[in-house]
Each structure stands twice: as structure tokens, then as C-alpha cells.
């Protein structure tokens, strides 16, 4: 099956969609992932466009296990991600009538329930999926998981080897909040993930991007997305700098600082003092402190184990071949799998 990844340009919708039940606007488009595949950069670049309103990244609403779309069953907890539709729509209250509303949550692509829920609430939305070469994606995602304390196994090969045990509920790190994230190889089910969205959205409403194309030419990719959204693609898109994944060097010290930050956020007075101190500190000095801290706490990741990477490419080649056929594009060659036996 070949699915077109392009959408014909049509007249732009003025004012965005309306949720009739809540009486508020719902998102006009979603960036659905994968993580570590340019979603943050795309979110920021689109957010700079005058005709787009994008709140903070990753509300994760449609992927949360227990949410209330119908109303009246749950209530939201201040300071936490919304679980009710009213609370979710409140995130977009700042949008102007002439702006499209966008939302970015990478986990939506992996979620088994998000696509169907999104289609119920936002049937006219446009979907933007970003896919990355599987081995580099998993390696970068593993580094992020270690840095976020979701993963305790720093060795990439050993983390991959633990997938089956963790699928059975064993060897899951004590501090892990999202065990499903550690099922690394399960994330590389690209065709299955795209099919969930194509099952509930017309092909013309789904745009599939390749991370390596985006990385090679940010400007061209962003303008392609703007045309997909029926927006003016002539204003400067503006480049953004995102930090690469790095290995933790001083885990105990980083953990202590992280716990302090969490404590400050949870104590109103301390949080206010922290924000005041940040406001009074010159931006250049704050940036210098953050930069020095990163140099102390983190180090460049170890060079990839090429032998193991080749084993993984051999394992994922059938998925890459299936994806190539599904999208009508030779990703086997684009991702360097043509020389993998």
C-alpha cells in the first residue's frame, strides 16, 4: 500500500475548529513524534510563525490512560497535566482568532489509543509525524531516558537486551515512571503506528516527515509543513538550537540538583524566590552558569558500537522495507540499509 504524504493546498480555515460541546477551539494540527526526531525544533520554529499558536510542548492529553473527554467524570489537579477536556482546551485559550492552534506530543505516535481519541475530538486536524532512522533514534532515546532517570542501565546494548525482561515486569528501574518507554525495540513499529492515524484520518490530513531531511534542511522542511497547513510560507522561519543528547557524568550531583528543582516548584514561596532570583540575574550570566553546569554534569556520549548497530539494522531492515513500500519512498537507501544483509 502506498500512502501519499503530501496534502493539496486548499483555502486556509479561518479561526480554526470549534469543539461544540465545550464551546472552545480545539487544535488544528498535531506534531506526533517520534521523540529525539526534531519535534522540539519543529515545535519552536512553527511557534515563531505569526499565524500559529503553540503552548508548551507535550501535554500528552490523548495518551494519558484515564482521561475524561465527555465531561463530569474527573477533575484536574493544579500543577499537573490536564485529564479533562475542559482543562486541556484551556491550554489554548491564548490563541487569537486568526491563528491556527498546534500541539506537539511525541508519544502520540507510539500510543495505541491517542489517534482514535484525537479523531473524536479533532476530526479536521492535520497530523505531522516525524520518523528517524531506527538505530540512531533508539540510541538517542536511550540517552534521554538515562538523563531523565527513567532508565538506570547506561549501556545501550544491555538496555536493549533487557527489553523482554521488562516486558514481563522484571528489571524495571525503581525510579522509572514510564516503563513502556524502556521497551525500546517496540518503538520501531513505524507502519503500525502510521496505520492507526490513517485509519481515522484521511491521507490528505497526514504528513510524514523524515528526520534526516529536516536536519539537512530545516528551512525547506518547515516551509513544507506551512504549506501543508495552508499557511503563508514566505515569512522567515528562524532557526532554533536544541541541545544534543549527552551521557550523565556526575549522576549523584545531577540527581541532587534535579530534586532541588522539583522541591522548589512544589513550594510556593521557594518557587517565587527562585523565579525572582532568576529575573534579577542577567540573562548572559544565567546562560553561562547553565553552560558550565552542563560541561561538569554531562559528557559527550560514547562512540556507537558499530557491530551492535549493524545487528540492530539487520533486525529492523524488514520494518524499513515495509515503511518504504507504505510511503512510496526508498528509505532503505536513505537510511543506509541497502548494504545490510
Order of alpha helices (4+ residues) and beta strands (2+ residues): beta-beta-beta-alpha-beta-alpha-beta-alpha-alpha-beta-alpha-alpha-alpha-alpha-beta-alpha-alpha-beta-alpha-alpha-alpha-beta-alpha-alpha
